[in-house]
Structures are given as structure tokens and as C-alpha cells.
Amino acid sequence: MQGLAQSIAQPQGQQPQQPGAGLPTVDEVVQLLMQGIDPAELEAQGIPPELIIQAIQIIEQQMAAEAQAPAQQDPMGGGLASQMLG
């Protein structure tokens, strides 16, 4: 799982591109999945299942972080505004 940790630690879009390597980076697989491409279709194109699983885990972590972010930024926002208006 060291590769997964490294891919999360690096800012997106800054992984070195390797033309001719044949396999996309984890970030590229994440982008394809976010565009709605079926994981089975990616596997059929020769992308290793391990790479697809890593990409799905990254997407799940990003979604969890986004779901928690608004509550952490302003936990009293809606309640306070409602009290002031009501």
C-alpha cells in the first residue's frame, strides 16, 4: 500500500508522466472513473485491477473529506443564521 500512500501525499496532477509506459497513472484512472467510465471497461482495456482499486479508494477518501469539510469549516453557520432571522 506504499504506492497508495504516496499517491495521496502528492498533489494531484504533479505525478511525473511516463510516455510509452503503457499504463495510466492512478490519477489518470481516478479522472476516468470520475467521468463515468465503468471499471470493467478499464480492466478490459488492460488496466490492472489493483490500479483501479487504488483509484476507487482515492475517490472514496476524497468524497469522505468533502462530506466532512463543510461541517468543520462552519459548524454553527445555519443555526446562527436561523436564530438571527427568526
DRENDO-1510 file (C-alpha; in Angstrom, 1 decimal, always signed):
<recs>
REC; n; res; u; v; w
REC; 1; MET; +0.0; +0.0; +0.0 .
REC; 2; GLN; +3.0; +2.3; -0.1 .
REC; 3; GLY; +2.1; +3.4; -3.6 .
REC; 4; LEU; -1.4; +4.4; -2.4 .
REC; 5; ALA; +0.1; +6.5; +0.4 .
REC; 6; GLN; +2.5; +8.2; -1.9 .
REC; 7; SER; -0.2; +8.9; -4.5 .
REC; 8; ILE; -2.4; +10.5; -1.8 .
REC; 9; ALA; +0.5; +12.5; -0.4 .
REC; 10; GLN; +1.4; +14.0; -3.8 .
REC; 11; PRO; -0.7; +16.9; -5.1 .
REC; 12; GLN; -2.9; +15.8; -8.0 .
REC; 13; GLY; -1.6; +16.4; -11.4 .
REC; 14; GLN; +2.0; +16.5; -10.3 .
REC; 15; GLN; +2.9; +12.9; -10.8 .
REC; 16; PRO; +5.5; +12.5; -13.5 .
REC; 17; GLN; +4.1; +11.5; -16.8 .
REC; 18; GLN; +5.7; +8.5; -18.4 .
REC; 19; PRO; +5.0; +8.4; -22.1 .
REC; 20; GLY; +5.4; +5.0; -23.5 .
REC; 21; ALA; +5.0; +3.3; -20.2 .
REC; 22; GLY; +1.6; +1.9; -21.4 .
REC; 23; LEU; -0.2; +2.1; -18.1 .
REC; 24; PRO; -2.0; +5.3; -16.9 .
REC; 25; THR; -1.2; +6.8; -13.5 .
REC; 26; VAL; -3.5; +6.3; -10.6 .
REC; 27; ASP; -4.6; +10.0; -11.0 .
REC; 28; GLU; -5.5; +9.3; -14.7 .
REC; 29; VAL; -7.6; +6.3; -13.6 .
REC; 30; VAL; -9.3; +8.5; -11.0 .
REC; 31; GLN; -10.2; +11.0; -13.7 .
REC; 32; LEU; -11.6; +8.3; -16.0 .
REC; 33; LEU; -13.7; +6.9; -13.2 .
REC; 34; MET; -15.0; +10.4; -12.3 .
REC; 35; GLN; -16.0; +10.8; -15.9 .
REC; 36; GLY; -18.3; +7.8; -15.5 .
REC; 37; ILE; -16.2; +5.1; -17.2 .
REC; 38; ASP; -17.1; +1.7; -16.0 .
REC; 39; PRO; -14.2; +0.0; -14.0 .
REC; 40; ALA; -14.9; -3.3; -16.0 .
REC; 41; GLU; -14.3; -1.3; -19.2 .
REC; 42; LEU; -11.0; -0.1; -17.9 .
REC; 43; GLU; -10.0; -3.6; -16.9 .
REC; 44; ALA; -10.9; -4.8; -20.4 .
REC; 45; GLN; -8.5; -2.1; -21.8 .
REC; 46; GLY; -5.7; -3.8; -19.9 .
REC; 47; ILE; -5.5; -1.6; -16.8 .
REC; 48; PRO; -4.6; -3.9; -13.8 .
REC; 49; PRO; -7.4; -4.3; -11.3 .
REC; 50; GLU; -5.1; -3.2; -8.5 .
REC; 51; LEU; -4.7; +0.2; -10.1 .
REC; 52; ILE; -8.5; +0.5; -10.5 .
REC; 53; ILE; -9.0; -0.4; -6.8 .
REC; 54; GLN; -6.4; +2.2; -5.7 .
REC; 55; ALA; -8.2; +4.8; -7.8 .
REC; 56; ILE; -11.6; +3.9; -6.3 .
REC; 57; GLN; -10.1; +4.1; -2.8 .
REC; 58; ILE; -8.8; +7.6; -3.6 .
REC; 59; ILE; -12.2; +8.7; -4.8 .
REC; 60; GLU; -13.9; +7.3; -1.7 .
REC; 61; GLN; -11.4; +9.2; +0.5 .
REC; 62; GLN; -11.9; +12.4; -1.4 .
REC; 63; MET; -15.7; +12.1; -1.1 .
REC; 64; ALA; -15.4; +11.5; +2.6 .
REC; 65; ALA; -13.2; +14.5; +3.1 .
REC; 66; GLU; -15.5; +16.7; +1.1 .
REC; 67; ALA; -18.5; +15.5; +3.1 .
REC; 68; GLN; -16.8; +16.4; +6.4 .
REC; 69; ALA; -15.3; +19.7; +5.2 .
REC; 70; PRO; -18.4; +22.0; +5.4 .
REC; 71; ALA; -19.2; +20.8; +8.9 .
REC; 72; GLN; -15.7; +21.5; +10.1 .
REC; 73; GLN; -15.5; +25.0; +8.4 .
REC; 74; ASP; -18.6; +26.5; +9.9 .
REC; 75; PRO; -20.4; +24.2; +12.4 .
REC; 76; MET; -22.8; +26.9; +13.6 .
REC; 77; GLY; -23.5; +28.7; +10.3 .
REC; 78; GLY; -27.0; +27.5; +9.6 .
REC; 79; GLY; -28.1; +27.5; +13.2 .
REC; 80; LEU; -26.8; +31.0; +13.9 .
REC; 81; ALA; -28.3; +32.5; +10.8 .
REC; 82; SER; -31.7; +30.9; +11.5 .
REC; 83; GLN; -31.6; +32.4; +15.1 .
REC; 84; MET; -30.8; +35.9; +13.8 .
REC; 85; LEU; -33.6; +35.8; +11.2 .
REC; 86; GLY; -36.1; +34.1; +13.4 .
</recs>
